[in-house]
């Protein structure tokens, strides 16, 4: 199979039990469910989502160069008789079947990652590290749900030596079918925190849902669990109940199998000393944040379990960069100097909010500058929402945050608790808050923007970035 062939037509049709129609190609180079990112030669899967039906975009997919489309039997009549189609009873079920076929044909060592926070960053560090030892396939962006995991798995080339898959959930029972699809050799739980409480009765319920990842572990596989998390013992017991024979832990706890020995946190990264399953190693991480340091322990543990050279793996972490919306930093022009903008706008929950505020606390500010937090509501927290927002007050003080701008009815709880000298501005939504932030920011400041996706904090980041061009340092960093 050549490098530009992901699936032959025969393999696809057989795996999905599909009927062939039209002048189909012999193979496809990739898989897509989104015409906006579809590349020529890929197969387009017309998945029906919550808001749109992918069958509405089949014709556009062909215009953009799709090799073929996978469509549902009951939608077949909507397309011309000569359309290049693979027809199946249900498109998402067909994608899952193709994912199972991808896993069955693969000899790759597989890592599955879940947790309330840190999934994507850990997945990206694993991608970076394992790529040093062979072809590594990993989930795109945060493709970690009921369609994202099968799509990511079905995209894994047969030639891959390693596979890394992020597995998420916001309801109990969602991880089980996904981990049984992925069948990891190593399963990591980064942390269990008060996230999606709206759908769970307790944080213990969240721990049980995260522990479902162990149900898919391959025989002889290893569970990797955060020893510092208060739910460690519960997770360990769930792993044992799932039949996992090897359980290892990571963290600062003196009893952890992989243990942080020392760390120097800097605005541009961290220097770390750790014992990885008994082997001492010193390394640098190219992006700032204690949360990245702790998750790097899980990454190096997984690499060691997969027989990777620990020294080479640790050296690779110097190239870590924050993902878009997850701590990405921009240096902006302002009259009389520059502003450091920390983009944490991708999503938010209490744990990631604490980590982001700590990151802002580490940021260097110029003379006369201030540390400014621009915060939007953290969603899906249920009745605990107001208290969890108000509790951020301690983090504001602990990290020497000078001003807080808050948006949303839940953030009102934090705003009301703030002393007057730390109040920057409040609005019911991010759009109303944006002009206040733009007016307040000045040279020397460090500004961090964060909130749940539904809080729409991203536009504030965009407004700050487009109000003034990035300076030479930021452009150089972007070129990498």
C-alpha positions in Angstrom: 0.0 0.0 0.0 1.5 3.4 -1.0 1.9 6.3 1.4 -1.1 8.2 -0.2 -3.5 5.3 0.2 -5.2 5.0 3.6 -7.9 2.5 2.5 -8.4 0.5 -0.6 -12.0 0.5 -1.8 -12.2 -3.3 -1.2 -11.1 -2.9 2.4 -13.6 -0.1 3.1 -16.6 -1.8 1.5 -15.9 -5.1 3.2 -15.3 -3.5 6.7 -18.5 -1.4 6.4 -20.7 -3.9 4.6 -21.3 -1.2 2.0 -22.9 -1.4 -1.4 -20.9 0.2 -4.2 -22.4 2.6 -6.7 -20.9 4.7 -9.4 -17.4 4.8 -10.9 -15.5 4.4 -7.6 -11.8 4.9 -7.2 -9.5 2.0 -6.2 -8.6 3.7 -2.9 -8.9 6.8 -0.8 -6.2 8.9 0.8 -8.1 10.0 3.9 -11.4 10.4 5.6 -13.5 13.5 6.3 -16.8 14.5 7.9 -16.4 18.2 7.2 -16.3 19.8 3.7 -14.4 22.8 5.1 -11.3 20.7 5.8 -11.8 17.9 3.2 -8.8 17.2 0.9 -8.9 15.9 -2.6 -9.0 12.2 -2.8 -10.7 11.7 0.6 -13.9 9.8 1.4 -16.7 12.0 2.8 -18.8 10.4 5.6 -22.3 12.0 5.6 -22.8 11.8 9.4 -26.0 13.2 10.9 -25.1 15.5 13.8 -27.1 17.3 16.4 -27.6 20.4 14.2 -26.9 19.4 10.6 -27.2 16.3 8.4 -24.0 15.5 6.5 -26.1 14.4 3.5 -26.8 18.1 2.8 -23.1 18.5 2.0 -22.4 15.5 -0.2 -22.6 17.6 -3.4 -20.2 20.2 -2.0 -17.9 17.4 -1.0 -17.7 16.2 -4.6 -17.1 19.8 -5.8 -14.1 20.0 -3.3 -12.6 16.8 -4.7 -14.0 13.9 -2.6 -13.2 10.5 -4.0 -16.5 9.1 -2.8 -19.2 9.6 -0.2 -20.5 7.2 2.4 -24.3 7.7 2.6 -27.2 6.1 4.4 -29.6 3.9 2.5 -32.6 6.0 3.3 -30.9 9.1 1.8 -29.7 7.4 -1.4 -32.4 8.8 -3.6 -31.2 12.3 -3.0 -28.2 11.8 -5.2 -27.7 11.2 -8.9 -27.6 7.6 -10.3 -23.9 7.9 -11.2 -22.7 9.4 -7.9 -19.7 7.7 -6.4 -21.2 6.2 -3.3 -20.7 3.6 -0.6 -24.2 3.0 0.7 -24.7 1.7 4.3 -27.6 1.4 6.7 -26.2 4.0 9.1 -23.1 6.2 8.4 -21.9 6.5 11.9 -22.1 2.8 12.5 -20.2 2.3 9.2 -17.5 4.6 10.5 -17.3 2.6 13.7 -16.9 -0.6 11.7 -14.1 1.0 9.7 -12.4 2.0 13.0 -12.6 -1.6 14.2 -11.0 -2.7 11.0 -8.2 -0.1 11.4 -7.5 -1.4 14.9 -7.6 -5.0 13.8 -5.1 -4.5 11.0 -2.7 -2.4 13.2 0.4 -3.5 15.0 0.8 -0.1 16.6 1.2 0.3 20.4 -1.8 2.3 21.5 -2.2 4.9 24.3 -5.6 6.1 25.4 -5.9 9.3 27.4 -8.8 10.6 29.4 -9.3 12.9 32.4 -11.2 16.0 33.5 -8.4 18.2 32.4 -5.2 17.9 30.4 -6.3 15.3 27.9 -5.4 17.3 24.8 -2.1 18.6 26.1 -1.0 15.1 27.2 -2.0 13.6 23.9 0.0 16.2 22.1 3.1 15.6 24.3 2.7 11.9 23.6 2.5 12.6 19.8 5.7 14.7 20.0 7.6 12.1 22.2 6.6 8.9 20.4 7.3 10.5 17.0 10.9 10.3 17.9 10.7 6.5 17.7 8.5 5.8 14.7 5.4 6.8 12.8 2.9 8.1 15.3 -0.8 8.7 14.6 -2.9 10.8 17.1 -6.3 12.3 17.4 -6.8 15.6 15.6 -7.7 18.6 17.8 -10.1 17.4 20.6 -11.8 14.6 18.5 -12.6 12.6 21.6 -16.4 11.9 21.5 -18.7 9.3 19.9 -17.8 10.4 16.4 -14.3 11.9 17.0 -12.8 8.7 18.4 -13.9 6.3 15.6 -12.9 8.9 13.0 -9.5 9.3 14.5 -9.0 5.5 14.7 -10.3 4.9 11.2 -7.7 7.5 10.0 -4.8 5.5 11.5 -2.5 4.2 8.8 -1.6 0.5 8.8 2.0 1.6 8.9 1.8 3.5 12.2 4.0 2.3 15.0 2.2 4.2 17.7 -1.3 5.5 18.1 -2.5 8.1 20.7 -6.2 8.7 21.3 -8.0 11.2 23.4 -11.2 9.8 24.9 -13.8 12.2 26.5 -17.2 12.1 28.0 -19.9 14.2 29.7 -22.2 11.3 30.7 -21.6 8.0 32.4 -21.2 5.1 29.9 -19.8 7.1 27.0 -16.2 6.0 27.5 -16.9 2.3 27.5 -17.7 1.8 23.8 -14.9 4.1 22.8 -12.1 2.4 24.8 -13.3 -1.0 23.6 -12.9 0.4 20.1 -9.4 1.8 20.7 -8.2 -1.1 22.9 -5.2 0.7 24.3 -2.0 -0.9 25.7 -1.6 2.0 28.1 -4.5 3.9 29.6 -3.9 7.3 31.2 -6.2 9.2 33.5 -4.7 12.7 34.0 -7.0 13.9 36.7 -10.6 13.8 38.1 -12.2 17.1 38.8 -15.5 18.8 39.2 -16.3 18.9 35.5 -19.8 18.1 33.9 -21.3 18.1 37.4 -24.6 19.0 35.8 -24.8 15.4 34.5 -23.3 13.6 37.6 -24.4 13.4 41.2 -20.9 13.7 42.5 -17.2 13.9 41.6 -17.0 10.3 42.6 -19.4 9.6 39.8 -17.1 11.4 37.4 -14.2 9.2 38.6 -16.2 6.1 37.9 -17.0 7.3 34.4 -13.3 8.1 33.7 -12.3 4.7 35.0 -14.4 3.1 32.2 -11.2 3.6 30.1 -9.7 0.5 31.8 -12.5 -1.7 30.4 -10.9 -1.5 27.0 -7.3 -2.2 28.0 -5.6 -4.9 26.0 -4.5 -8.0 28.1 -1.3 -7.2 29.8 -1.9 -3.5 29.4 -1.1 -0.8 32.0 -3.2 1.7 33.8 -1.4 5.1 34.5 -3.2 7.1 37.3 -2.5 10.5 38.9 -1.3 9.7 42.5 -1.9 13.2 43.7 -5.6 13.2 42.8 -8.0 12.6 45.8 -9.8 9.9 43.8 -6.6 7.8 43.2 -7.7 4.9 45.4 -11.1 4.8 43.7 -9.6 4.7 40.3 -7.1 2.1 41.3 -9.9 -0.1 42.6 -11.9 0.4 39.4 -8.8 -0.7 37.4 -8.5 -3.9 39.5 -12.2 -4.6 39.0 -11.6 -4.3 35.3 -9.0 -7.0 35.5 -6.0 -4.7 35.0 -2.9 -6.4 36.4 -0.4 -3.6 36.2 -1.3 -0.2 37.7 1.3 2.6 38.0 1.0 6.1 39.4 2.5 9.5 38.8 2.7 12.8 40.7 4.4 14.6 43.5 3.3 12.1 46.1 6.2 10.3 47.6 4.6 6.9 47.0 4.1 7.5 43.2 5.8 5.1 40.9 6.8 8.1 38.7 7.6 11.0 41.0 8.4 14.7 40.5 11.6 15.4 42.4 12.2 19.1 41.6 10.9 21.7 39.2 11.8 25.3 38.3 8.7 27.1 36.8 9.6 29.9 34.4 7.4 32.1 32.1 8.7 30.3 29.0 8.8 26.7 30.3 10.0 24.5 33.1 13.1 22.6 34.2 12.2 19.2 35.7 13.9 16.5 37.7 11.9 13.3 38.0 12.1 9.6 38.7 10.3 7.7 35.9 9.5 4.2 37.1 12.7 4.2 39.1 14.9 5.9 36.4 16.1 9.5 37.3 15.9 12.0 34.4 16.3 15.8 34.0 14.6 17.6 31.2 13.0 20.8 30.0 9.5 21.5 28.8 9.1 24.2 26.2 5.9 25.6 27.5 5.0 27.0 30.9 2.7 25.6 33.6 2.9 23.2 36.5 0.0 21.3 35.0 2.2 20.5 32.0 5.0 19.4 34.3 2.7 16.9 36.1 1.2 15.5 32.8 4.7 15.1 31.4 5.3 12.5 34.1 2.4 10.5 32.6 3.8 11.0 29.1 7.3 9.7 30.0 5.8 6.9 32.0 3.8 5.8 29.0 6.9 6.1 26.7 8.9 4.0 29.1 6.1 1.3 29.3 6.3 1.2 25.5 10.0 0.5 25.6 11.0 3.9 24.3 14.5 5.3 25.2 13.7 7.5 28.2 16.5 10.0 27.6 15.4 10.6 24.0 11.8 10.9 25.1 12.6 13.4 27.8 14.7 15.6 25.4 11.7 15.8 23.0 9.7 17.7 25.6 11.8 20.8 25.1 9.9 21.3 21.8 6.4 21.4 23.5 4.3 24.4 22.5 0.9 25.4 23.9 -2.0 24.4 21.6 -4.3 27.1 20.2 -6.6 28.4 22.9 -4.8 26.4 25.6 -2.1 28.8 26.9 -0.9 30.0 23.5 1.0 33.3 24.0 1.1 36.4 21.8 3.1 39.6 22.3 1.1 42.6 21.1 2.1 46.2 20.4 0.6 48.9 22.6 1.5 52.6 22.9 4.7 52.7 24.8 5.5 49.0 24.9 4.0 45.5 24.5 1.2 43.4 26.0 1.5 39.7 26.7 -1.7 37.9 25.8 -2.3 34.4 27.0 -5.1 32.6 25.1 -6.9 30.1 27.3 -10.2 30.6 25.5 -10.8 27.1 24.2 -12.7 25.8 27.3 -12.8 26.0 31.1 -13.6 24.1 34.2 -12.6 24.7 37.8 -9.3 22.8 37.5 -8.2 24.2 34.2 -9.2 27.7 35.4 -6.9 27.3 38.4 -4.1 26.2 36.1 -4.7 29.2 33.8 -4.6 31.6 36.7 -1.4 30.0 38.0 0.0 30.5 34.5 -0.9 34.2 34.5 0.7 34.4 38.0 4.0 33.1 36.5 3.9 35.6 33.6 6.5 38.4 33.5 5.1 41.9 33.5 6.9 45.0 32.5 7.3 48.0 34.8 3.9 49.5 35.6 2.2 46.4 34.1 -0.6 44.4 35.6 -1.8 40.8 35.6 -5.3 40.9 34.2 -7.7 37.9 34.1 -10.6 38.1 31.6 -13.0 35.3 32.7 -16.2 33.8 31.3 -18.6 31.4 32.8 -17.6 27.7 33.4 -20.6 25.7 32.3 -22.1 22.3 33.1 -21.4 22.6 36.8 -25.0 22.2 38.0 -26.1 23.6 41.4 -22.4 23.9 42.5 -21.7 26.4 39.7 -22.0 29.7 41.7 -19.8 28.4 44.6 -17.2 27.0 42.2 -16.9 30.4 40.5 -16.8 32.2 43.9 -14.0 29.8 45.0 -11.7 31.2 42.3 -11.2 34.2 44.6 -8.4 32.3 46.5 -6.6 31.7 43.2 -6.9 35.4 42.3 -5.1 36.3 45.5 -2.6 33.4 45.4 -1.4 34.4 41.9 -1.2 38.1 42.4 -3.9 38.9 39.8 -4.3 42.7 39.8 -7.6 43.0 37.8 -10.5 40.7 36.9 -12.9 41.3 34.0 -15.9 38.9 34.3 -18.6 37.9 31.9 -21.7 35.8 32.5 -24.3 35.2 35.2 -22.1 32.5 37.0 -19.0 34.8 37.0 -21.2 37.3 38.9 -20.5 35.2 42.0 -16.8 35.8 41.7 -17.3 39.4 40.8 -19.4 40.1 43.9 -16.7 38.6 46.0 -13.8 40.6 44.6 -12.5 43.6 46.5 -13.0 46.9 44.7 -9.4 47.4 43.8 -9.3 44.1 41.8 -12.5 44.8 39.8 -11.8 45.6 36.2 -15.3 45.2 34.7 -18.4 43.0 34.6 -20.9 42.3 31.8 -23.7 39.8 31.2 -21.9 38.4 28.2 -18.5 38.5 26.5 -19.6 40.8 23.7 -20.6 43.4 26.2 -17.4 43.0 28.1 -15.1 43.2 25.1 -14.9 47.0 24.8 -14.2 47.4 28.5 -11.2 45.0 28.1 -9.9 46.7 25.0 -10.0 50.1 26.7 -8.3 49.0 29.9 -5.3 47.0 28.5 -2.1 49.0 28.3 1.6 48.5 27.7 3.3 46.2 30.2 0.2 44.2 31.0 -0.1 40.4 30.9 -3.7 39.4 30.0 -5.2 35.9 30.2 -8.6 35.1 28.6 -10.5 32.0 29.6 -14.0 30.6 29.7 -16.1 27.7 28.5 -16.8 27.4 24.8 -20.4 28.5 25.4 -19.1 31.7 27.1 -17.6 32.8 23.7 -14.4 34.3 25.1 -12.5 33.6 21.8 -13.8 36.8 20.2 -12.1 38.9 22.9 -8.8 37.2 22.1 -9.3 38.0 18.4 -10.2 41.6 19.2 -7.0 42.0 21.3 -4.9 40.4 18.6 -6.4 42.5 15.7 -6.4 45.8 17.5 -2.6 45.9 17.0 -0.2 43.8 15.0 2.1 41.3 16.7 5.6 42.4 17.2 8.7 40.8 15.8 9.2 38.4 18.7 5.6 37.0 18.3 6.0 36.7 14.5 9.3 34.9 15.0 7.7 32.5 17.5 4.8 31.9 15.1 7.3 30.9 12.4 8.8 28.5 15.0 
